[in-house]
Amino acid sequence: MKRRKFLHSSLLLGGACGWQSLLPAWAQSDGLSTLAGVPALQGSQLQLRVSGGQSAIAGKSAHHIRINDQFPAPLLRWREGDALKLHVQNALDAETSIHWHGIMLPWQMDGVPGLSFAGIAPGAGFTYEFTLKQSGTYWYHSHSGLQEQIGHYGPVIIDPLEPEPFKYEREYVILLSDWTFEKPERVFSKLKKMSGSYNYQQRTLGDFFRDVQRDGFDATLAERMMWGDMRMNPADLADVTAATYTYLVNGHSPAENWTGLFTAGERIRLRFINASSMSIFNLRIPGLPMTVVQADGQNVQPVETDELQIGTAETFDVLVQPQAMLAYTIYAESNDRSGYARATLAPQAGMQGGIPPLRPRPLLTMKDMGMNHGDYASAAAEDHSGMDMSGMDHSTMDMGDMDHSTHQGGSSQQHPHPFGPGVAGMASVAVSRLHERPLGLEKEPHRVLVYTDLHSLTPNPDQRAHARELELHLTGNMERYMWSFDGKKYSEVTAPIALTLNERVRLTFVNDTMMPHPIHLHGMFFEVVTAEDGNKPRKHTLVIKPGEKASVDLTADAIGPWAFHCHLLYHMHAGMMRVFAVSKAGALS
């Protein structure tokens, strides 16, 4: 081996070994112990220092953000009812912040610069003080610029005061994230200049001829022309892909294979957290069914499944019970099928399970545009998996079938559909798709979790009918990389949406774009309107499918200005964010 190559290899090996030693104990591989015994930052008073650092990620040297010199950030473990005092010191050369994702607290402690506080200036500190009103699996991250993309995130576990309604002998945090060696500002700049910069899975001339054989020349040409007229792409499933991303589990790349140990017959709790910036994952453990027991930290009636989709910022807690002394692969496939994160559950270190091949990339369909087959029956006789009609000129469409009505009870706050340069189109027949499997999983032979499978373990705390309904359109122009609510980006909105303390309101989201959007509400939980049975799932984040009209019921029980936004980082950065202002009689107190 030549000397230069030897030195390079030695540096990489040394960096990788050093990197493992820099990992917090909860994130280290080979299952050093059950999570309950892994050192975590505990106690009602903590010091957290945010700084920059250089170490190996996926075998390469990378600059990233650390908290207390750790990446991923330390596991914070508390108990329901704890009164916390958390001092955060900023050692970066830029403003920073910490948002306590999914945690109910005073609005001044929510950690959104310019909304709940001024941010933490370089060299300065800020003390967060709040009392924990809940239990479950959560996480924390920066709400400043694009810092979340470069490592500013970590897990939170809040243990309950009362015994949990399920048993387990071992637990692991499975923190999913996406890492790019490009600066996040460069990623955003490339998306603004050419939104398809990272999409290497676009349709080819070969695809055209295959479609001609299946559908005929006229139908295929018409379908391609409609996509062209709309300047959209049926393969546009994710803005940022494995073309630049390495997908991580607890800071480990697929090649590094994070491993958690078990003994056959043990019940294991896996706390899945999607802490990625831009990635939606389809999760499965081949050969091992999962029983979902919590969603977004809230107990649900146990439901067994073989696969689930976890949107950006969602959390799911599942129980598994491997009976054999085999290695099982935890496989998190990106929803565009460009890459994957993986980890292993094994009875001893060094074992590996099989790695499933990436499944074929799906294509968006007419349904993802909010269209009926009859809208363009002349263009296609049936809805093929690759036949999409979203390329039409919306200016010629009849919008008479757009449903702005209230689902039931209360008044509906209607408004004209937004138009403008940031609105590329609209869903003409938007309907609830909460009962549908995610795109690409429709024909899987195994069980796939859908939102209507989730039911709160206990009755919803507020059983009142909503007094009014607010409708919000998720809008965008992919070609210009513009994202907004109701056609206005956050900087263009002059006033928040006013809510009265404890009022019951139904929020209806209409996704007029052809991308899924994980919508996150700060400071409060909502009930997903899957059924009017009093046990609707309570969540803080909901993935709205393309062309979907989905509703949630909200009790405005927390005074303050609360952000809600798409949790795809670059969508929020582009302007897909609004504010609910909850007050007693106008002024916040």
C-alpha positions in Angstrom: 0.0 0.0 0.0 1.4 3.4 -0.9 2.3 5.7 2.0 -0.3 8.4 1.2 -3.1 5.8 0.9 -2.0 4.2 4.1 -2.0 7.5 6.0 -5.5 8.3 4.6 -6.9 5.0 5.6 -5.4 5.2 9.0 -6.9 8.7 9.6 -10.3 7.4 8.5 -10.1 4.4 10.9 -8.9 6.6 13.7 -11.6 9.1 13.0 -14.3 6.4 13.0 -13.0 4.9 16.3 -12.8 8.4 17.8 -16.3 9.1 16.6 -17.7 6.1 18.3 -16.1 7.3 21.6 -17.6 10.7 21.1 -21.1 9.3 20.7 -23.4 9.7 23.7 -23.9 6.4 25.5 -27.5 6.0 24.3 -26.4 6.2 20.7 -23.4 3.8 20.8 -23.6 0.5 19.0 -23.5 -3.1 20.2 -26.2 -2.7 22.8 -24.0 -1.8 25.7 -27.0 -2.1 28.1 -30.7 -1.6 28.2 -31.5 2.1 27.7 -32.9 2.4 31.2 -29.3 1.8 32.5 -27.6 4.0 29.9 -26.3 7.3 31.3 -28.6 10.2 30.3 -28.8 13.8 31.4 -31.2 13.8 34.2 -32.2 16.1 37.0 -34.3 19.2 37.2 -31.3 21.6 36.6 -29.1 21.0 33.5 -26.4 22.9 31.7 -26.5 22.5 27.9 -23.7 24.0 25.7 -24.2 24.4 22.0 -21.0 24.4 20.0 -19.4 23.4 16.7 -17.2 20.4 16.2 -15.4 18.2 13.7 -15.5 14.5 13.6 -16.2 11.5 11.3 -19.7 10.9 10.0 -20.2 8.0 7.7 -16.4 7.7 7.5 -15.8 11.2 6.4 -14.7 14.3 8.3 -17.6 16.6 8.9 -18.3 19.9 10.7 -21.5 19.7 12.8 -23.2 21.1 15.8 -22.7 19.4 19.2 -24.5 19.8 22.5 -22.2 19.1 25.4 -19.6 18.0 22.9 -21.9 15.2 21.6 -23.5 14.4 18.3 -26.2 13.2 18.3 -27.1 15.4 21.3 -27.5 13.9 24.7 -30.6 11.9 25.7 -32.5 14.0 28.2 -34.6 11.8 30.6 -37.0 13.3 33.0 -40.2 12.3 34.9 -43.7 13.6 34.5 -44.2 16.5 37.0 -40.5 17.5 37.1 -40.0 21.3 37.4 -37.1 22.0 35.0 -34.5 24.7 34.9 -32.3 24.2 31.8 -29.5 26.7 31.1 -28.4 26.8 27.4 -25.1 28.5 26.6 -24.4 29.4 22.9 -20.7 28.8 21.9 -21.5 29.1 18.2 -20.7 32.2 16.1 -24.4 32.5 15.2 -27.7 32.8 17.1 -29.2 29.5 18.2 -32.2 28.1 20.1 -33.8 24.9 21.4 -37.4 24.0 20.6 -38.9 21.3 22.9 -40.7 19.4 20.2 -44.2 18.1 21.3 -43.8 19.3 24.9 -46.5 21.5 26.5 -45.0 24.5 28.2 -45.4 28.3 28.6 -45.1 30.0 25.2 -42.1 32.0 26.4 -40.2 28.7 26.7 -41.1 27.3 23.3 -37.8 28.3 21.7 -38.8 30.0 18.4 -36.7 33.1 17.8 -38.8 36.1 16.9 -42.0 34.6 18.2 -41.5 33.2 21.7 -38.2 34.8 22.5 -35.3 36.7 20.9 -33.1 33.7 20.4 -29.7 33.1 22.0 -27.0 35.3 20.7 -23.4 34.1 20.3 -21.7 34.0 23.6 -25.0 34.4 25.5 -27.2 32.1 27.4 -30.9 31.5 28.1 -32.6 29.6 30.9 -35.7 27.5 30.0 -38.0 26.9 32.9 -41.2 24.7 32.7 -42.9 21.9 34.5 -43.6 18.6 32.6 -47.3 17.9 32.2 -46.9 14.7 30.1 -44.9 11.6 29.5 -43.7 9.8 26.4 -41.1 10.0 23.6 -40.1 13.4 22.3 -37.1 15.3 21.0 -35.5 18.7 20.9 -33.9 20.7 18.1 -32.8 24.1 16.9 -35.4 26.5 15.5 -32.7 28.9 14.2 -32.0 28.9 10.5 -30.9 25.5 9.1 -29.0 24.3 12.1 -31.2 21.3 12.5 -29.6 19.9 9.3 -26.1 19.9 10.8 -26.8 18.0 14.0 -28.7 20.3 16.4 -31.1 17.6 17.6 -31.5 15.0 20.4 -34.0 12.7 22.1 -36.2 13.2 25.1 -37.8 10.5 27.3 -40.4 11.5 30.0 -41.2 8.7 32.3 -44.8 8.6 33.5 -45.9 8.9 37.1 -48.3 6.0 36.8 -47.3 2.5 35.5 -47.6 2.2 31.7 -50.3 -0.1 30.2 -47.7 -2.3 28.5 -44.7 -4.3 29.7 -41.1 -4.6 28.2 -37.7 -5.8 29.4 -35.5 -3.7 27.2 -35.7 -0.4 25.3 -33.8 1.5 22.6 -34.1 4.9 21.1 -33.9 4.7 17.3 -33.2 8.3 16.1 -33.5 8.6 12.3 -31.8 11.5 10.6 -30.4 12.6 7.3 -26.9 14.0 6.8 -25.4 15.9 3.9 -21.7 17.0 3.5 -23.0 20.1 1.7 -23.7 23.2 3.6 -27.5 23.5 4.2 -27.5 27.0 2.7 -26.0 25.5 -0.5 -28.7 22.8 -0.6 -31.4 25.4 -0.3 -29.8 27.6 -2.9 -29.7 24.7 -5.4 -33.3 23.9 -4.7 -34.3 27.5 -5.4 -32.3 27.5 -8.7 -33.4 24.0 -9.8 -35.9 22.2 -7.6 -35.0 18.8 -9.2 -31.3 19.1 -8.4 -31.3 16.0 -6.2 -33.9 14.0 -8.1 -31.9 11.3 -10.0 -34.9 9.1 -10.5 -36.8 11.0 -13.2 -38.5 9.2 -16.0 -36.4 8.3 -19.1 -37.0 7.7 -22.7 -37.1 4.0 -21.9 -40.0 4.7 -19.5 -41.8 6.5 -22.3 -41.6 3.6 -24.7 -42.7 1.1 -22.0 -45.7 3.3 -21.3 -46.5 3.4 -25.0 -46.6 -0.4 -25.1 -48.9 -0.4 -22.1 -51.2 2.6 -22.7 -50.8 3.5 -26.4 -49.0 6.4 -28.0 -51.8 9.0 -27.8 -52.5 8.4 -24.1 -48.8 8.4 -23.2 -48.1 11.6 -25.1 -51.1 13.3 -23.6 -50.0 12.4 -20.1 -46.5 13.6 -20.7 -47.8 16.9 -22.2 -50.0 17.5 -19.2 -47.1 17.1 -16.8 -45.1 19.4 -19.0 -47.8 22.1 -19.1 -47.9 22.0 -15.3 -44.1 22.0 -15.1 -44.3 19.2 -12.5 -42.8 15.7 -12.3 -44.6 12.5 -11.3 -41.3 11.2 -9.8 -41.0 14.3 -7.6 -41.4 12.4 -4.3 -38.7 14.1 -2.2 -36.8 17.4 -2.6 -33.6 16.2 -1.1 -32.6 12.6 -1.7 -29.8 10.1 -1.3 -28.0 12.0 -4.1 -26.6 14.1 -1.2 -28.0 12.5 1.9 -26.6 9.6 4.1 -29.4 8.3 6.3 -28.4 7.7 9.9 -29.6 5.7 12.9 -28.3 7.2 16.1 -25.6 8.9 14.2 -24.5 5.7 12.4 -24.5 5.2 8.6 -25.9 2.0 7.1 -22.4 0.6 6.7 -21.6 1.3 10.4 -24.7 -0.7 11.3 -25.9 0.4 14.8 -26.7 -2.7 16.8 -28.9 -3.3 19.8 -28.6 -6.6 21.7 -31.4 -8.7 23.0 -32.1 -12.1 24.6 -34.7 -14.3 22.8 -38.1 -13.9 24.2 -37.5 -10.4 25.6 -40.1 -7.7 24.9 -38.2 -4.7 23.4 -39.5 -1.1 23.2 -38.2 0.8 20.2 -38.7 4.5 20.5 -38.6 5.7 16.9 -38.0 9.4 16.4 -37.8 10.9 12.9 -35.3 13.8 13.5 -34.5 14.2 9.9 -34.6 17.5 8.1 -36.4 16.4 4.9 -37.0 12.7 4.9 -40.0 10.5 5.3 -39.2 6.9 6.0 -41.1 3.6 5.5 -40.1 1.4 8.5 -40.1 -2.3 8.8 -38.3 -5.1 10.5 -38.5 -8.1 8.2 -39.6 -11.2 10.1 -40.6 -9.3 13.2 -44.1 -7.8 13.6 -44.3 -4.4 15.5 -47.0 -3.5 18.0 -47.6 0.3 18.0 -48.3 1.5 21.6 -47.6 5.2 21.3 -47.8 7.9 18.6 -46.2 11.3 19.2 -45.8 10.3 22.9 -49.5 9.5 23.4 -50.7 6.1 24.3 -52.8 4.3 21.6 -54.7 1.1 21.6 -52.1 -1.5 20.7 -52.2 -2.3 17.0 -49.9 -4.8 15.3 -48.4 -4.1 11.9 -45.5 -5.1 9.6 -44.6 -1.6 8.3 -45.4 2.0 9.1 -44.5 5.3 7.6 -42.9 7.8 9.9 -43.1 11.4 8.8 -40.5 14.0 9.6 -40.9 15.0 13.3 -43.2 12.1 14.2 -42.5 9.6 16.9 -43.8 6.0 17.2 -43.2 3.6 20.1 -43.4 0.0 19.2 -43.0 -3.3 21.0 -41.2 -6.3 19.3 -40.5 -9.7 20.7 -37.9 -11.7 18.8 -38.2 -15.4 19.7 -35.2 -16.7 17.8 -31.5 -16.1 18.3 -31.3 -14.4 14.9 -30.3 -10.9 13.7 -33.2 -8.7 12.6 -32.7 -5.7 10.3 -34.4 -2.4 11.2 -34.9 -1.0 7.8 -36.0 2.6 7.2 -36.4 3.2 3.4 -36.8 6.8 2.2 -40.2 7.3 0.7 -38.7 8.1 -2.7 -36.7 4.8 -2.6 -33.4 6.6 -3.2 -31.7 5.3 0.0 -32.2 3.8 3.4 -31.1 3.8 7.0 -30.6 0.5 8.8 -29.7 -0.9 12.2 -29.7 -4.4 13.7 -31.3 -6.2 16.6 -29.1 -9.2 17.4 -28.4 -11.7 20.3 -24.7 -10.8 20.0 -22.5 -8.1 18.6 -21.3 -8.5 15.0 -24.3 -10.3 13.7 -26.2 -8.9 10.7 -29.6 -9.6 9.1 -30.4 -9.4 5.4 -30.7 -6.0 3.9 -33.8 -5.8 1.7 -33.3 -4.3 -1.8 -34.7 -0.8 -2.4 -38.2 -1.2 -3.9 -39.0 0.4 -7.3 -39.7 4.1 -7.1 -43.5 4.8 -7.3 -45.1 7.6 -9.4 -47.6 10.1 -8.4 -51.1 9.7 -9.7 -54.3 11.7 -10.5 -55.4 11.1 -6.9 -52.3 12.9 -5.7 -53.6 15.9 -7.5 -57.0 15.7 -5.9 -58.6 14.6 -9.2 -61.3 12.1 -10.1 -60.8 9.6 -13.0 -63.7 11.3 -14.7 -61.9 14.6 -14.9 -59.7 13.4 -17.6 -61.2 10.1 -18.8 -60.2 10.9 -22.3 -56.6 10.9 -21.3 -56.6 7.5 -19.6 -59.1 4.8 -19.3 -57.8 3.7 -15.8 -55.5 4.9 -13.1 -52.2 3.0 -13.8 -49.5 3.2 -11.2 -47.5 5.5 -13.4 -50.4 7.4 -15.0 -50.7 10.9 -13.6 -52.8 13.7 -14.8 -51.4 16.5 -12.7 -50.0 18.4 -15.6 -53.1 20.2 -16.7 -53.8 23.9 -16.9 -55.8 24.6 -13.8 -57.0 27.9 -15.1 -59.4 26.0 -17.4 -60.8 23.8 -14.7 -64.3 24.0 -13.2 -63.9 24.5 -9.5 -67.6 24.0 -8.7 -66.9 20.7 -7.0 -64.5 22.1 -4.4 -65.9 21.3 -1.0 -65.4 24.1 1.5 -68.2 23.0 3.8 -68.0 22.1 7.5 -67.8 18.4 8.3 -70.4 18.6 11.0 -71.4 21.1 13.6 -70.2 24.7 14.0 -69.6 27.4 11.4 -67.1 27.2 8.5 -64.6 30.0 7.9 -64.4 29.9 4.1 -62.2 31.9 1.8 -61.5 31.9 -2.0 -58.8 29.6 -3.2 -55.5 31.3 -3.1 -53.7 32.2 -6.4 -50.5 33.8 -7.3 -46.9 32.9 -8.3 -46.5 30.7 -5.3 -49.6 28.6 -6.1 -48.9 26.2 -9.0 -52.3 24.5 -8.8 -55.2 23.3 -6.6 -56.9 20.0 -5.7 -60.3 20.0 -7.4 -61.6 17.0 -5.5 -59.7 16.9 -2.2 -60.8 14.2 0.1 -59.6 12.6 3.3 -56.9 9.9 2.7 -56.2 9.1 6.3 -57.4 5.5 5.7 -55.1 5.0 2.7 -51.7 3.5 2.7 -48.8 5.8 1.8 -47.7 6.1 -1.8 -45.8 3.0 -3.0 -47.1 0.7 -0.2 -50.6 0.2 -1.6 -49.9 -3.3 -3.0 -47.6 -4.6 -0.3 -48.8 -8.1 0.8 -48.1 -7.4 4.5 -49.9 -5.1 7.0 -49.2 -1.4 6.7 -50.2 1.1 9.4 -52.6 3.9 8.4 -53.8 6.8 10.5 -57.3 5.3 10.9 -55.7 2.3 12.7 -54.8 4.6 15.6 -57.2 5.1 18.5 -56.4 6.9 21.7 -56.1 4.5 24.6 -58.3 6.7 26.8 -61.2 8.9 25.8 -60.3 12.3 24.4 -60.2 14.9 27.2 -62.5 17.3 25.4 -65.6 15.7 23.8 -67.2 18.9 22.7 -68.2 19.5 19.1 -66.2 22.2 17.4 -67.7 25.7 17.4 -66.1 26.7 14.1 -63.9 25.4 11.3 -60.9 27.0 9.8 -59.7 25.9 6.4 -56.0 26.3 5.4 -54.6 25.4 2.0 -51.1 24.0 1.7 -49.7 25.7 -1.3 -46.5 25.6 -3.4 -44.7 26.1 -6.6 -42.2 23.4 -7.0 -40.5 24.9 -10.0 -39.7 28.1 -8.1 -39.4 26.3 -4.8 -42.0 28.4 -3.1 -43.9 27.0 -0.1 -46.7 28.6 1.9 -50.1 28.5 3.5 -52.9 30.0 1.5 -50.4 31.3 -1.1 -48.5 33.5 1.4 -45.2 32.8 2.9 -44.6 33.5 6.6 -42.8 36.8 6.0 -45.9 38.1 4.0 -48.4 37.4 6.7 -49.4 40.5 8.7 -51.3 38.9 11.6 -51.6 35.6 13.4 -54.8 33.5 13.4 -56.7 34.4 16.5 -58.1 31.8 18.8 -59.9 32.2 22.1 -58.7 30.3 25.1 -60.4 26.9 25.4 -62.4 27.3 22.2 -63.0 24.1 20.3 -62.0 24.5 16.6 -61.7 22.2 13.7 -58.7 22.9 11.4 -59.1 21.5 7.9 -56.0 21.3 5.8 -56.3 21.1 2.0 -53.1 20.0 0.3 -53.0 21.7 -3.1 -49.5 20.4 -3.8 -48.2 17.1 -5.0 -46.0 16.4 -2.0 -46.7 15.1 1.4 -46.3 17.7 4.2 -45.8 16.8 7.9 -47.7 19.6 9.6 -46.5 20.3 13.2 -48.3 22.4 15.8 -46.4 23.8 18.8 -47.6 23.9 22.4 -50.8 21.9 22.0 -52.1 18.5 20.8 -54.9 18.0 18.3 -57.2 15.0 17.6 -57.0 13.6 14.1 -60.6 13.3 12.7 -60.5 9.7 11.8 -63.9 8.9 13.4 -66.3 10.7 15.7 -65.8 8.0 18.4 -64.3 10.0 21.3 -61.0 8.1 21.0 -59.4 9.9 18.1 -55.6 9.7 18.0 -53.9 12.7 19.7 -50.9 14.0 17.8 -48.6 17.1 17.4 -47.6 16.2 13.8 -49.7 14.9 10.9 -48.5 14.0 7.4 -51.0 15.4 4.9 -50.9 13.4 1.6 -50.9 15.1 -1.8 -54.3 16.2 -2.9 -55.7 15.4 0.6 -58.3 17.2 2.7 -57.7 16.2 6.4 -59.2 17.7 9.6 -58.0 17.8 13.2 -60.0 19.0 16.2 -58.1 21.4 18.5 -58.9 22.7 22.0 -57.0 26.0 22.3 -56.0 25.4 25.9 -52.6 27.2 26.0 -52.3 30.9 25.9 -49.6 32.3 23.6 -48.4 32.6 20.0 -47.8 29.1 18.7 -46.1 28.3 15.5 -47.4 25.6 13.1 -45.5 24.7 10.0 -44.4 22.1 7.6 -41.6 20.2 9.3 -39.7 19.7 6.1 -37.0 22.1 7.0 -36.5 23.7 3.6 -40.2 24.1 3.2 -40.5 25.9 6.5 -37.4 28.0 5.6 -39.1 29.0 2.3 -42.2 30.2 4.2 -44.5 27.3 5.0 -45.3 28.5 8.5 -48.1 30.4 10.3 -49.0 31.3 13.9 -52.0 30.7 16.1 -52.4 33.3 18.8 -54.4 32.0 21.7 -55.7 34.7 24.2 -58.5 35.3 26.6 -59.7 38.5 24.9 -57.2 39.6 22.3 -54.0 40.5 24.2 -51.6 37.7 25.2 -50.8 37.4 28.9 
